[in-house]
Amino acid sequence: MVTADLDSSNWSSELAAHPGFDVVLLGDVLEHLVHPEQVLRRLRPMLKQDGYAVISLPNVVHWLTRLKLLSGRFDYESTAPWMPLT
């Protein structure tokens, strides 16, 4: 596991010493970055040929989330309250 500041200009050089990655996990990260598209472009060459990125983004377009945002609330939850657990 590698932890890096993706908003810094040298994060990709910090990872250059590592061999190609099988998987890169970006869990609720991209929406906080200044230039997420640049991070994804710089990340691609660091993946193995059959490697992939797992990206998780919050769903702020759901009506219940928008209603909470209108009232000034944004609560992180382990699962969406409108989605049943199976």
Backbone as XML, in Angstrom:
<?xml version="1.0"?>
<chain id="A" units="angstrom">
  <residue number="1" name="MET">
    <atom name="N" x="0.848" y="-1.165" z="0.000"/>
    <atom name="CA" x="0.000" y="0.000" z="0.000"/>
    <atom name="C" x="0.897" y="1.232" z="0.000"/>
  </residue>
  <residue number="2" name="VAL">
    <atom name="N" x="0.511" y="2.208" z="-0.797"/>
    <atom name="CA" x="1.242" y="3.466" z="-0.886"/>
    <atom name="C" x="0.250" y="4.592" z="-0.645"/>
  </residue>
  <residue number="3" name="THR">
    <atom name="N" x="0.628" y="5.525" z="0.192"/>
    <atom name="CA" x="-0.197" y="6.703" z="0.446"/>
    <atom name="C" x="0.535" y="7.900" z="-0.130"/>
  </residue>
  <residue number="4" name="ALA">
    <atom name="N" x="-0.168" y="8.719" z="-0.921"/>
    <atom name="CA" x="0.474" y="9.867" z="-1.557"/>
    <atom name="C" x="-0.491" y="11.043" z="-1.608"/>
  </residue>
  <residue number="5" name="ASP">
    <atom name="N" x="0.056" y="12.247" z="-1.599"/>
    <atom name="CA" x="-0.736" y="13.468" z="-1.755"/>
    <atom name="C" x="-0.898" y="13.727" z="-3.249"/>
  </residue>
  <residue number="6" name="LEU">
    <atom name="N" x="-2.057" y="13.440" z="-3.784"/>
    <atom name="CA" x="-2.286" y="13.537" z="-5.220"/>
    <atom name="C" x="-2.406" y="14.968" z="-5.712"/>
  </residue>
  <residue number="7" name="ASP">
    <atom name="N" x="-2.508" y="15.929" z="-4.811"/>
    <atom name="CA" x="-2.512" y="17.332" z="-5.207"/>
    <atom name="C" x="-1.102" y="17.913" z="-5.276"/>
  </residue>
  <residue number="8" name="SER">
    <atom name="N" x="-0.118" y="17.165" z="-4.791"/>
    <atom name="CA" x="1.263" y="17.654" z="-4.887"/>
    <atom name="C" x="1.783" y="17.404" z="-6.298"/>
  </residue>
  <residue number="9" name="SER">
    <atom name="N" x="2.791" y="18.142" z="-6.680"/>
    <atom name="CA" x="3.322" y="17.991" z="-8.037"/>
    <atom name="C" x="4.255" y="16.793" z="-8.179"/>
  </residue>
  <residue number="10" name="ASN">
    <atom name="N" x="4.731" y="16.242" z="-7.071"/>
    <atom name="CA" x="5.728" y="15.167" z="-7.164"/>
    <atom name="C" x="5.194" y="13.798" z="-6.759"/>
  </residue>
  <residue number="11" name="TRP">
    <atom name="N" x="3.912" y="13.619" z="-6.656"/>
    <atom name="CA" x="3.393" y="12.327" z="-6.200"/>
    <atom name="C" x="3.755" y="11.195" z="-7.159"/>
  </residue>
  <residue number="12" name="SER">
    <atom name="N" x="3.768" y="11.446" z="-8.448"/>
    <atom name="CA" x="4.063" y="10.359" z="-9.381"/>
    <atom name="C" x="5.540" y="9.956" z="-9.320"/>
  </residue>
  <residue number="13" name="SER">
    <atom name="N" x="6.416" y="10.897" z="-9.035"/>
    <atom name="CA" x="7.831" y="10.535" z="-8.905"/>
    <atom name="C" x="8.074" y="9.719" z="-7.639"/>
  </residue>
  <residue number="14" name="GLU">
    <atom name="N" x="7.256" y="9.952" z="-6.614"/>
    <atom name="CA" x="7.363" y="9.157" z="-5.386"/>
    <atom name="C" x="6.999" y="7.700" z="-5.649"/>
  </residue>
  <residue number="15" name="LEU">
    <atom name="N" x="6.136" y="7.468" z="-6.613"/>
    <atom name="CA" x="5.681" y="6.105" z="-6.912"/>
    <atom name="C" x="6.505" y="5.429" z="-8.000"/>
  </residue>
  <residue number="16" name="ALA">
    <atom name="N" x="7.389" y="6.162" z="-8.636"/>
    <atom name="CA" x="8.164" y="5.617" z="-9.760"/>
    <atom name="C" x="9.024" y="4.422" z="-9.358"/>
  </residue>
  <residue number="17" name="ALA">
    <atom name="N" x="9.420" y="4.339" z="-8.097"/>
    <atom name="CA" x="10.271" y="3.239" z="-7.639"/>
    <atom name="C" x="9.501" y="1.925" z="-7.518"/>
  </residue>
  <residue number="18" name="HIS">
    <atom name="N" x="8.182" y="2.001" z="-7.528"/>
    <atom name="CA" x="7.365" y="0.787" z="-7.381"/>
    <atom name="C" x="7.102" y="0.176" z="-8.754"/>
  </residue>
  <residue number="19" name="PRO">
    <atom name="N" x="7.068" y="-1.147" z="-8.814"/>
    <atom name="CA" x="6.708" y="-1.788" z="-10.088"/>
    <atom name="C" x="5.248" y="-1.474" z="-10.423"/>
  </residue>
  <residue number="20" name="GLY">
    <atom name="N" x="4.824" y="-1.836" z="-11.602"/>
    <atom name="CA" x="3.447" y="-1.572" z="-12.018"/>
    <atom name="C" x="2.438" y="-2.137" z="-11.026"/>
  </residue>
  <residue number="21" name="PHE">
    <atom name="N" x="1.373" y="-1.401" z="-10.829"/>
    <atom name="CA" x="0.337" y="-1.796" z="-9.875"/>
    <atom name="C" x="-0.720" y="-2.653" z="-10.555"/>
  </residue>
  <residue number="22" name="ASP">
    <atom name="N" x="-1.209" y="-3.664" z="-9.838"/>
    <atom name="CA" x="-2.333" y="-4.467" z="-10.318"/>
    <atom name="C" x="-3.626" y="-3.684" z="-10.175"/>
  </residue>
  <residue number="23" name="VAL">
    <atom name="N" x="-3.777" y="-3.028" z="-9.023"/>
    <atom name="CA" x="-4.997" y="-2.293" z="-8.707"/>
    <atom name="C" x="-4.622" y="-1.012" z="-7.981"/>
  </residue>
  <residue number="24" name="VAL">
    <atom name="N" x="-5.317" y="0.061" z="-8.321"/>
    <atom name="CA" x="-5.207" y="1.316" z="-7.582"/>
    <atom name="C" x="-6.603" y="1.645" z="-7.079"/>
  </residue>
  <residue number="25" name="LEU">
    <atom name="N" x="-6.709" y="1.877" z="-5.783"/>
    <atom name="CA" x="-7.997" y="2.177" z="-5.163"/>
    <atom name="C" x="-8.077" y="3.667" z="-4.873"/>
  </residue>
  <residue number="26" name="LEU">
    <atom name="N" x="-9.087" y="4.318" z="-5.454"/>
    <atom name="CA" x="-9.339" y="5.742" z="-5.221"/>
    <atom name="C" x="-10.737" y="5.853" z="-4.609"/>
  </residue>
  <residue number="27" name="GLY">
    <atom name="N" x="-10.820" y="5.673" z="-3.312"/>
    <atom name="CA" x="-12.092" y="5.687" z="-2.606"/>
    <atom name="C" x="-12.430" y="7.070" z="-2.091"/>
  </residue>
  <residue number="28" name="ASP">
    <atom name="N" x="-13.429" y="7.700" z="-2.700"/>
    <atom name="CA" x="-13.875" y="9.047" z="-2.321"/>
    <atom name="C" x="-12.702" y="10.016" z="-2.281"/>
  </residue>
  <residue number="29" name="VAL">
    <atom name="N" x="-11.902" y="9.993" z="-3.343"/>
    <atom name="CA" x="-10.698" y="10.821" z="-3.447"/>
    <atom name="C" x="-10.829" y="11.856" z="-4.551"/>
  </residue>
  <residue number="30" name="LEU">
    <atom name="N" x="-11.229" y="11.425" z="-5.739"/>
    <atom name="CA" x="-11.185" y="12.297" z="-6.911"/>
    <atom name="C" x="-11.976" y="13.591" z="-6.741"/>
  </residue>
  <residue number="31" name="GLU">
    <atom name="N" x="-13.085" y="13.537" z="-6.041"/>
    <atom name="CA" x="-13.914" y="14.738" z="-5.896"/>
    <atom name="C" x="-13.265" y="15.809" z="-5.021"/>
  </residue>
  <residue number="32" name="HIS">
    <atom name="N" x="-12.180" y="15.458" z="-4.341"/>
    <atom name="CA" x="-11.474" y="16.410" z="-3.485"/>
    <atom name="C" x="-10.239" y="17.012" z="-4.156"/>
  </residue>
  <residue number="33" name="LEU">
    <atom name="N" x="-9.880" y="16.524" z="-5.319"/>
    <atom name="CA" x="-8.652" y="16.954" z="-5.975"/>
    <atom name="C" x="-8.862" y="18.214" z="-6.813"/>
  </residue>
  <residue number="34" name="VAL">
    <atom name="N" x="-7.808" y="18.991" z="-6.953"/>
    <atom name="CA" x="-7.854" y="20.201" z="-7.767"/>
    <atom name="C" x="-7.977" y="19.834" z="-9.242"/>
  </residue>
  <residue number="35" name="HIS">
    <atom name="N" x="-7.181" y="18.846" z="-9.697"/>
    <atom name="CA" x="-7.192" y="18.422" z="-11.105"/>
    <atom name="C" x="-7.277" y="16.899" z="-11.192"/>
  </residue>
  <residue number="36" name="PRO">
    <atom name="N" x="-8.458" y="16.325" z="-10.940"/>
    <atom name="CA" x="-8.573" y="14.857" z="-10.946"/>
    <atom name="C" x="-8.246" y="14.231" z="-12.288"/>
  </residue>
  <residue number="37" name="GLU">
    <atom name="N" x="-8.558" y="14.912" z="-13.387"/>
    <atom name="CA" x="-8.277" y="14.346" z="-14.705"/>
    <atom name="C" x="-6.774" y="14.191" z="-14.934"/>
  </residue>
  <residue number="38" name="GLN">
    <atom name="N" x="-5.980" y="15.116" z="-14.416"/>
    <atom name="CA" x="-4.531" y="15.006" z="-14.546"/>
    <atom name="C" x="-3.991" y="13.838" z="-13.722"/>
  </residue>
  <residue number="39" name="VAL">
    <atom name="N" x="-4.564" y="13.634" z="-12.570"/>
    <atom name="CA" x="-4.146" y="12.512" z="-11.721"/>
    <atom name="C" x="-4.413" y="11.192" z="-12.441"/>
  </residue>
  <residue number="40" name="LEU">
    <atom name="N" x="-5.580" y="11.059" z="-13.050"/>
    <atom name="CA" x="-5.902" y="9.822" z="-13.765"/>
    <atom name="C" x="-4.977" y="9.611" z="-14.959"/>
  </residue>
  <residue number="41" name="ARG">
    <atom name="N" x="-4.630" y="10.675" z="-15.679"/>
    <atom name="CA" x="-3.708" y="10.548" z="-16.816"/>
    <atom name="C" x="-2.315" y="10.115" z="-16.356"/>
  </residue>
  <residue number="42" name="ARG">
    <atom name="N" x="-1.858" y="10.662" z="-15.240"/>
    <atom name="CA" x="-0.524" y="10.308" z="-14.731"/>
    <atom name="C" x="-0.515" y="8.927" z="-14.095"/>
  </residue>
  <residue number="43" name="LEU">
    <atom name="N" x="-1.671" y="8.485" z="-13.641"/>
    <atom name="CA" x="-1.785" y="7.190" z="-12.979"/>
    <atom name="C" x="-1.772" y="6.028" z="-13.973"/>
  </residue>
  <residue number="44" name="ARG">
    <atom name="N" x="-2.329" y="6.211" z="-15.139"/>
    <atom name="CA" x="-2.477" y="5.120" z="-16.108"/>
    <atom name="C" x="-1.172" y="4.401" z="-16.413"/>
  </residue>
  <residue number="45" name="PRO">
    <atom name="N" x="-0.066" y="5.105" z="-16.685"/>
    <atom name="CA" x="1.180" y="4.391" z="-16.991"/>
    <atom name="C" x="1.746" y="3.608" z="-15.811"/>
  </residue>
  <residue number="46" name="MET">
    <atom name="N" x="1.263" y="3.854" z="-14.616"/>
    <atom name="CA" x="1.768" y="3.156" z="-13.432"/>
    <atom name="C" x="1.088" y="1.808" z="-13.224"/>
  </residue>
  <residue number="47" name="LEU">
    <atom name="N" x="0.013" y="1.565" z="-13.978"/>
    <atom name="CA" x="-0.698" y="0.296" z="-13.868"/>
    <atom name="C" x="-0.054" y="-0.747" z="-14.771"/>
  </residue>
  <residue number="48" name="LYS">
    <atom name="N" x="-0.112" y="-1.992" z="-14.343"/>
    <atom name="CA" x="0.306" y="-3.080" z="-15.228"/>
    <atom name="C" x="-0.616" y="-3.086" z="-16.444"/>
  </residue>
  <residue number="49" name="GLN">
    <atom name="N" x="-0.230" y="-3.801" z="-17.474"/>
    <atom name="CA" x="-1.020" y="-3.817" z="-18.703"/>
    <atom name="C" x="-2.472" y="-4.232" z="-18.441"/>
  </residue>
  <residue number="50" name="ASP">
    <atom name="N" x="-2.664" y="-5.195" z="-17.549"/>
    <atom name="CA" x="-4.021" y="-5.641" z="-17.226"/>
    <atom name="C" x="-4.495" y="-5.067" z="-15.885"/>
  </residue>
  <residue number="51" name="GLY">
    <atom name="N" x="-3.807" y="-4.051" z="-15.395"/>
    <atom name="CA" x="-4.192" y="-3.420" z="-14.131"/>
    <atom name="C" x="-5.401" y="-2.519" z="-14.295"/>
  </residue>
  <residue number="52" name="TYR">
    <atom name="N" x="-5.993" y="-2.152" z="-13.180"/>
    <atom name="CA" x="-7.177" y="-1.292" z="-13.241"/>
    <atom name="C" x="-7.283" y="-0.427" z="-11.992"/>
  </residue>
  <residue number="53" name="ALA">
    <atom name="N" x="-8.089" y="0.607" z="-12.115"/>
    <atom name="CA" x="-8.360" y="1.507" z="-10.992"/>
    <atom name="C" x="-9.781" y="1.256" z="-10.506"/>
  </residue>
  <residue number="54" name="VAL">
    <atom name="N" x="-9.949" y="1.181" z="-9.196"/>
    <atom name="CA" x="-11.267" y="1.091" z="-8.585"/>
    <atom name="C" x="-11.567" y="2.477" z="-8.042"/>
  </residue>
  <residue number="55" name="ILE">
    <atom name="N" x="-12.631" y="3.097" z="-8.566"/>
    <atom name="CA" x="-12.956" y="4.472" z="-8.216"/>
    <atom name="C" x="-14.326" y="4.517" z="-7.568"/>
  </residue>
  <residue number="56" name="SER">
    <atom name="N" x="-14.384" y="5.156" z="-6.410"/>
    <atom name="CA" x="-15.645" y="5.341" z="-5.709"/>
    <atom name="C" x="-15.895" y="6.841" z="-5.587"/>
  </residue>
  <residue number="57" name="LEU">
    <atom name="N" x="-17.093" y="7.270" z="-6.003"/>
    <atom name="CA" x="-17.485" y="8.669" z="-5.897"/>
    <atom name="C" x="-18.831" y="8.752" z="-5.179"/>
  </residue>
  <residue number="58" name="PRO">
    <atom name="N" x="-19.043" y="9.783" z="-4.372"/>
    <atom name="CA" x="-20.338" y="9.901" z="-3.709"/>
    <atom name="C" x="-21.431" y="10.237" z="-4.729"/>
  </residue>
  <residue number="59" name="ASN">
    <atom name="N" x="-22.601" y="9.705" z="-4.509"/>
    <atom name="CA" x="-23.738" y="9.968" z="-5.394"/>
    <atom name="C" x="-24.526" y="11.146" z="-4.824"/>
  </residue>
  <residue number="60" name="VAL">
    <atom name="N" x="-24.196" y="12.347" z="-5.277"/>
    <atom name="CA" x="-24.887" y="13.529" z="-4.748"/>
    <atom name="C" x="-26.081" y="13.921" z="-5.606"/>
  </residue>
  <residue number="61" name="VAL">
    <atom name="N" x="-26.426" y="13.098" z="-6.601"/>
    <atom name="CA" x="-27.577" y="13.428" z="-7.429"/>
    <atom name="C" x="-28.855" y="12.745" z="-6.936"/>
  </residue>
  <residue number="62" name="HIS">
    <atom name="N" x="-28.750" y="11.858" z="-5.983"/>
    <atom name="CA" x="-29.954" y="11.228" z="-5.444"/>
    <atom name="C" x="-30.787" y="12.278" z="-4.724"/>
  </residue>
  <residue number="63" name="TRP">
    <atom name="N" x="-32.098" y="12.214" z="-4.843"/>
    <atom name="CA" x="-32.973" y="13.247" z="-4.291"/>
    <atom name="C" x="-32.817" y="13.404" z="-2.778"/>
  </residue>
  <residue number="64" name="LEU">
    <atom name="N" x="-32.605" y="12.291" z="-2.051"/>
    <atom name="CA" x="-32.480" y="12.381" z="-0.599"/>
    <atom name="C" x="-31.190" y="13.110" z="-0.201"/>
  </residue>
  <residue number="65" name="THR">
    <atom name="N" x="-30.112" y="12.823" z="-0.924"/>
    <atom name="CA" x="-28.842" y="13.508" z="-0.661"/>
    <atom name="C" x="-28.973" y="14.990" z="-0.981"/>
  </residue>
  <residue number="66" name="ARG">
    <atom name="N" x="-29.637" y="15.329" z="-2.082"/>
    <atom name="CA" x="-29.834" y="16.742" z="-2.427"/>
    <atom name="C" x="-30.670" y="17.457" z="-1.381"/>
  </residue>
  <residue number="67" name="LEU">
    <atom name="N" x="-31.680" y="16.778" z="-0.860"/>
    <atom name="CA" x="-32.504" y="17.380" z="0.187"/>
    <atom name="C" x="-31.668" y="17.683" z="1.426"/>
  </residue>
  <residue number="68" name="LYS">
    <atom name="N" x="-30.794" y="16.759" z="1.799"/>
    <atom name="CA" x="-29.904" y="16.992" z="2.938"/>
    <atom name="C" x="-28.947" y="18.141" z="2.665"/>
  </residue>
  <residue number="69" name="LEU">
    <atom name="N" x="-28.411" y="18.207" z="1.440"/>
    <atom name="CA" x="-27.502" y="19.292" z="1.090"/>
    <atom name="C" x="-28.200" y="20.650" z="1.170"/>
  </residue>
  <residue number="70" name="LEU">
    <atom name="N" x="-29.459" y="20.700" z="0.754"/>
    <atom name="CA" x="-30.221" y="21.948" z="0.835"/>
    <atom name="C" x="-30.391" y="22.421" z="2.273"/>
  </residue>
  <residue number="71" name="SER">
    <atom name="N" x="-30.425" y="21.469" z="3.208"/>
    <atom name="CA" x="-30.561" y="21.842" z="4.623"/>
    <atom name="C" x="-29.196" y="21.990" z="5.295"/>
  </residue>
  <residue number="72" name="GLY">
    <atom name="N" x="-28.121" y="21.964" z="4.479"/>
    <atom name="CA" x="-26.780" y="22.186" z="5.020"/>
    <atom name="C" x="-26.120" y="20.961" z="5.613"/>
  </residue>
  <residue number="73" name="ARG">
    <atom name="N" x="-26.616" y="19.769" z="5.284"/>
    <atom name="CA" x="-26.054" y="18.534" z="5.846"/>
    <atom name="C" x="-25.467" y="17.670" z="4.739"/>
  </residue>
  <residue number="74" name="PHE">
    <atom name="N" x="-24.335" y="17.064" z="5.031"/>
    <atom name="CA" x="-23.774" y="16.014" z="4.180"/>
    <atom name="C" x="-23.175" y="14.990" z="5.116"/>
  </residue>
  <residue number="75" name="ASP">
    <atom name="N" x="-23.905" y="13.913" z="5.330"/>
    <atom name="CA" x="-23.507" y="12.885" z="6.274"/>
    <atom name="C" x="-22.879" y="11.713" z="5.523"/>
  </residue>
  <residue number="76" name="TYR">
    <atom name="N" x="-21.651" y="11.359" z="5.887"/>
    <atom name="CA" x="-21.040" y="10.156" z="5.327"/>
    <atom name="C" x="-21.716" y="8.959" z="5.973"/>
  </residue>
  <residue number="77" name="GLU">
    <atom name="N" x="-22.086" y="7.999" z="5.152"/>
    <atom name="CA" x="-22.768" y="6.808" z="5.638"/>
    <atom name="C" x="-22.108" y="5.585" z="5.022"/>
  </residue>
  <residue number="78" name="SER">
    <atom name="N" x="-22.136" y="4.470" z="5.744"/>
    <atom name="CA" x="-21.523" y="3.255" z="5.225"/>
    <atom name="C" x="-22.276" y="2.716" z="4.013"/>
  </residue>
  <residue number="79" name="THR">
    <atom name="N" x="-23.539" y="2.999" z="3.917"/>
    <atom name="CA" x="-24.348" y="2.627" z="2.774"/>
    <atom name="C" x="-25.452" y="3.666" z="2.628"/>
  </residue>
  <residue number="80" name="ALA">
    <atom name="N" x="-25.961" y="3.788" z="1.436"/>
    <atom name="CA" x="-27.031" y="4.750" z="1.214"/>
    <atom name="C" x="-28.281" y="4.300" z="1.961"/>
  </residue>
  <residue number="81" name="PRO">
    <atom name="N" x="-28.987" y="5.206" z="2.659"/>
    <atom name="CA" x="-30.155" y="4.805" z="3.439"/>
    <atom name="C" x="-31.299" y="4.280" z="2.591"/>
  </residue>
  <residue number="82" name="TRP">
    <atom name="N" x="-31.320" y="4.597" z="1.296"/>
    <atom name="CA" x="-32.376" y="4.136" z="0.419"/>
    <atom name="C" x="-32.059" y="2.805" z="-0.247"/>
  </residue>
  <residue number="83" name="MET">
    <atom name="N" x="-30.852" y="2.257" z="0.036"/>
    <atom name="CA" x="-30.447" y="0.988" z="-0.568"/>
    <atom name="C" x="-30.504" y="-0.108" z="0.491"/>
  </residue>
  <residue number="84" name="PRO">
    <atom name="N" x="-31.289" y="-1.156" z="0.234"/>
    <atom name="CA" x="-31.346" y="-2.244" z="1.210"/>
    <atom name="C" x="-30.033" y="-3.027" z="1.272"/>
  </residue>
  <residue number="85" name="LEU">
    <atom name="N" x="-29.670" y="-3.464" z="2.456"/>
    <atom name="CA" x="-28.496" y="-4.323" z="2.605"/>
    <atom name="C" x="-28.888" y="-5.744" z="2.283"/>
  </residue>
  <residue number="86" name="THR">
    <atom name="N" x="-28.036" y="-6.441" z="1.534"/>
    <atom name="CA" x="-28.372" y="-7.832" z="1.194"/>
    <atom name="C" x="-27.411" y="-8.765" z="1.891"/>
  </residue>
</chain>
